[in-house]
Structures are given as C-alpha cells and as structure tokens.
C-alpha cells in the first residue's frame, strides 16, 4: 500500500542544488573565545555507556 497525495508536476525537484565555494583566502578565523564556545558544544562526559535493552517490539509485519 502506498499513501501519497500528488501535488502536481515535480520538474523543479530535478534542478541541481547550488554549492557555495568560498575563497579560502577570504575566510576569517573566529576568536578563541567563540571557538571555545563551539568546542564545548561537542564535549561530553566520557563515562561507560552501560547500555541495556528494555523492550523489544516484534509486532511489525515488516
């Protein structure tokens, strides 16, 4: 079964998406303060994962 509503022609969907290729010589580095803020957003506590399976759902026919 396929549930979809046709919204008409999709010719515009085939148009390639443009890419921005900046000139590396014009890129200005961020300040140390801003870099530290960005770096902290990727930090995490390096503790053991200790994962466990709580439940398994095998009811899907797929």
C-alpha positions as CSV (number, residue, x, y, z in Angstrom):
1,X,0.0,0.0,0.0
2,X,1.3,3.5,-0.9
3,X,-0.3,6.6,0.6
4,X,0.7,9.7,-1.3
5,X,-1.0,12.8,-2.5
6,X,0.2,14.0,-5.8
7,X,0.7,17.8,-5.8
8,X,1.3,18.1,-9.5
9,X,4.4,18.2,-11.6
10,X,7.8,18.0,-9.8
11,X,10.1,19.3,-12.6
12,X,11.6,21.8,-10.1
13,X,12.7,18.9,-7.9
14,X,15.2,17.8,-10.6
15,X,17.1,21.1,-10.6
16,X,20.6,20.7,-9.0
17,X,21.2,22.4,-5.7
18,X,23.9,25.1,-5.9
19,X,27.0,24.9,-3.8
20,X,28.8,27.8,-2.2
21,X,32.6,27.5,-2.6
22,X,34.1,30.4,-0.7
23,X,37.6,31.6,-1.4
24,X,39.8,30.2,1.4
25,X,41.9,33.4,1.4
26,X,38.9,35.4,2.5
27,X,37.8,33.3,5.4
28,X,38.5,35.0,8.8
29,X,39.1,32.7,11.8
30,X,36.8,33.1,14.8
31,X,38.2,34.4,18.1
32,X,39.5,31.9,20.7
33,X,36.5,32.8,22.9
34,X,34.0,31.9,20.2
35,X,36.0,28.7,19.3
36,X,35.9,27.6,22.9
37,X,32.1,28.0,23.0
38,X,31.7,26.0,19.8
39,X,34.1,23.3,21.1
40,X,32.2,23.0,24.4
41,X,29.0,22.2,22.5
42,X,30.6,18.9,21.3
43,X,32.0,17.9,24.7
44,X,30.5,15.1,26.8
45,X,31.3,13.1,29.9
46,X,33.4,10.1,28.8
47,X,31.7,7.6,31.1
48,X,30.9,3.9,30.3
49,X,27.8,3.6,28.1
50,X,26.2,0.8,30.2
51,X,23.5,0.2,27.6
52,X,20.7,-2.3,28.0
53,X,17.6,-3.4,26.1
54,X,14.5,-2.5,28.0
55,X,12.0,-3.9,25.5
56,X,11.7,-5.4,22.0
57,X,8.7,-4.8,19.7
58,X,8.3,-7.6,17.2
59,X,4.8,-6.7,16.2
60,X,5.6,-5.0,12.9
61,X,4.9,-7.2,9.9
62,X,7.9,-5.6,8.1
